Structure formats: C-alpha cells, structure tokens
Amino acid sequence: MSHYIVEPVPGVSGAIRVPGDKSVSHRSLMLGSIADGVTEVSGFLESEDCLSTMKAMRALGVRIEQIGPQAVRVHGVGMRGLKPANHALDMGNSGTAMRLMTGLLSGQSFDSELIGDSSLMKRPMERAAKPLREMGAQIATLDGKPPVKITGGAKLKGIRYELPVASAQVKSAVLLAGLYANTPTTVIEPAITRDHTERMLLSFGCQVDAAHGEVSLTPPTQLKACTLEVPGDFSSAAFFMVAGSINPKKDAVLTITGVGINPTRTGLLDILALMGADLRVVNHRSAGAEPVADIEVRPAQLKGIHVPEHLVPLAIDEFPVLFVAASCAQGETIVTGAEELRVKESDRIAVMAEGLKAMGVTCEVLPDGIRIQGRPAGRNEKDPEAKVFSGGTVDSHGDHRIAMSFSVASLRAAAAIKILDVANVATSFPDFPGTAGSAGLNVTVHD
C-alpha cells in the first residue's frame, strides 16, 4: 500500500496548472459516444476514473482515440448505436460514472451490469435508481448498493421529479435517461448543484431549459457531435487555493491558471472569502460552454465562521481541504447541512476528524457536519508561521481528497506528515506530487 511523506516547507509560490475537470471529462465521453459524428475533446483528464469511463464506452462499441496529451477523439455511434458489452462494466472508484451510466443505459435495448472497486461497491445507488424506475427503467441493486443490473428494452417516460437531496449525479442520471423518454423530463432541485450536464447537452444540440431551480429536457431525435475544451478542475485547484491562503511565506503569490469557474462549483471561493482569504479571480475567458479564469492566492489570516448552508452543495467536494483551512483560522468553524460527505469515497467527516485529532486539532463530529477549533488561544495569532499541526501519521482510508488535503496541512506542520493509502489520488489528480512540488510542497511517494 503506497503512502506519502510530506515534509514541512517554507511556503508555496509561482504558477501552476491543475489537470482537466473530471466531471466534464466523464460527460464528454458519454455524450460524445451517443452523438452523430466525431467529437474532439482537448484538456481531457487522463485519470483512473475517466479512463474507467473510456473503457466502458469502448466495451459498448464506441471507438475512442487518444490523439495527443489530454486529447481524445470520440467516434459517436448515435443514440441507438451502443452495443451490449460482453462483461460487467467496471467503473473503478467513480460514483459519478456509475450513477450517470445507470441513467444512460436505462434507455438501451440490451442488459447491462455496473460494478466497481471495493470502495464503490459500498456506495449507495438507490437515490439514482428510484427516479429511473419511476421513468420505467428496470434496475436492480444489492441492498441499495452495486452491482447495478439494468434490464434493457424498457420504454421510458418523462417525469417531473423533485430531488429529496441536492445531487448533481442524480439529476444528471435522470436527464441522461430523459434523452430516451417519450415526453419531456423535469428535475426540481432543493438547492443549486453543478450544471455541467445541462451545459454540455446544449453543446450537443439538445433542448434544455433551466430556471428557478427546475431543469427540463426535451427528448431529441439525435445529438450532434461538437468540439469540447475541458477546463482545469476546480476541485483540484481547491487544494492550492487553501495552500496559498495558509501559506507561511509572506507576500508570496500562488497562481492557478486555466481553472473552470462554473458558478455551480465555486462555493469554496465564497466560503474562503467569508473567512478572510485573499483570492483574486483574473483573466476571465471561456472554454466552450464553461467559464474559465486564473486564480491568484495570497497569504491571509483566516477567521472561523459558520459556513452558510446554501453554499454547502456548491463546495461539497472541497470540504476536506476546507477543514484544513479551518484548523488554521482564528476561532471556531462550524459546518452543518453536509450529510452528503458521509457517503463519498469515505465518510469524509469522520475520516478528516480522525486525522485532524491525530495531529492535535480540536474538533467535534456533528450528525451533518463538524465543529473545528482553530489555532488554540495562547499562540501568537498574528504570526502566520505558527504551527497548527503536530505532524505524524494519518490514514486517508483510500480517499483521494483526504490524502491531498493532509498534504496541504504540511505547510503549517511542526514535523513531517505520513499519509497512508494514497493510490486513489490517481483517480482524480495524476501526478499530484509533481504539481504540488512545482508550487513548493515536498510530497514523496513510498510503497
């Protein structure tokens, strides 16, 4: 089992670029595969998660070429052109891929089975399966978890579905099934979630209308191939936003270039701003349907806050590293309304709390969040070099975002941090140690 050793460093600075957006990369393969014509994708994230989706689409009869670094060409087979795979489709560690593929495969004429690694096989799938069954899909799970077995030939009908919990994955699964329904499908959201699926469907020529928390899709006769550019992944950039904010190197600037700033993804920017961070979003431009910018980060004395619950769905993947920022803030930070963190690649509330406590941070697990006491009283609160973490050993429990978050904590650690079980970092951020090193962190991989 591989692990990281992360040594304390004087600080971070310079300019870095993070890998392509994982959510956009998954969707580019799925929609490109069922479009008519050839879709070319630049900036594609060649992570284990996205490569699992690529392998699945190839098993369904789609020719996908890797034509250069982070560039793929998808030869679409049309909405009715997918072929049955001769084996179960292994989605690796990706809950996004499994839930979206469940929606996509619900409207096919053939049977399919979806499986994953040991972590994914423990994750809940009924939230996606339930509305799909209301549409007429025939889906079976094992006590609500994978394997997910889909019986082909179902005649899908459009529905009006109100999400019980804000979830972009469930919304997307319903919309992808809605492509094959006989009438329009509408999803009603209790809170805004990421809208990559809606934006990309528009790029492929599908009619999608979104307003006032409702998203409606009119079933198309076909999707038309297009050219897509994948922006830098905001969730990957988040680690460096926090690193730059808790940076002990005075007057340093860390710039993250080409980051996707889709407004349904950028809750972390708002939360860090409320905490007093010095973040500047500059050089605005677009990558197709997605907005892009550079983010400049300067050191700041953060303060603890009660995170507004309306921002929680917009920052759900970034909370592990936000907990690191909260540990370095003055005063108490409280997160509530974040139950979704308990059913990610790990129980991210419990696992982060375990690691923070192991390194001397006072925190309390709440049913739907966490309470973190920032730098203890008695320290020199004006000293940005004050050490917050003792160093030591933490277990990521195979969760890529946990592993990368504790790597960032090394900036304010008194000694090296050993992070166990880090192989899954490759599911979202290939060569994280290399990118981190170019910013100034010292992350080494050991088997």
Secondary structure, DSSP 8 states (H G I E B T S, - for coil): --EEEEE--S---EEEE--B-HHHHHHHHHHHHTSEEEEEEES---SHHHHHHHHHHHHTT-EEEEEETTEEEEEEE-TT-----SS-EE-TT-HHHHHHHHHHHHTSSS-EEEE--TTGGGS--HHHHHHHHHTT-EEEEETTEEEEEEES-------EEE-SS--HHHHHHHHHHHTTSSS-EEEE-SS----HHHHHHHHTT-EEEEETTEEEEE--S--B--EEE--B-HHHHHHHHHHHHS-SSTT--EEEEEEE--TTTTHHHHHHHHTT-EEEEEEEEEETTEEEEEEEEE----B--B--GGGGGGGGGGHHHHHHHHHTSBSEEEE-S-GGGGGSSS-HHHHHHHHHHHTT--EEEETTEEEEE-S-TTS-TT-TT---B--EEEE-TT-HHHHHHHHHHGGGBSS-EEEE--GGGGGT-TTHHHHHHHHT-EEEEE-
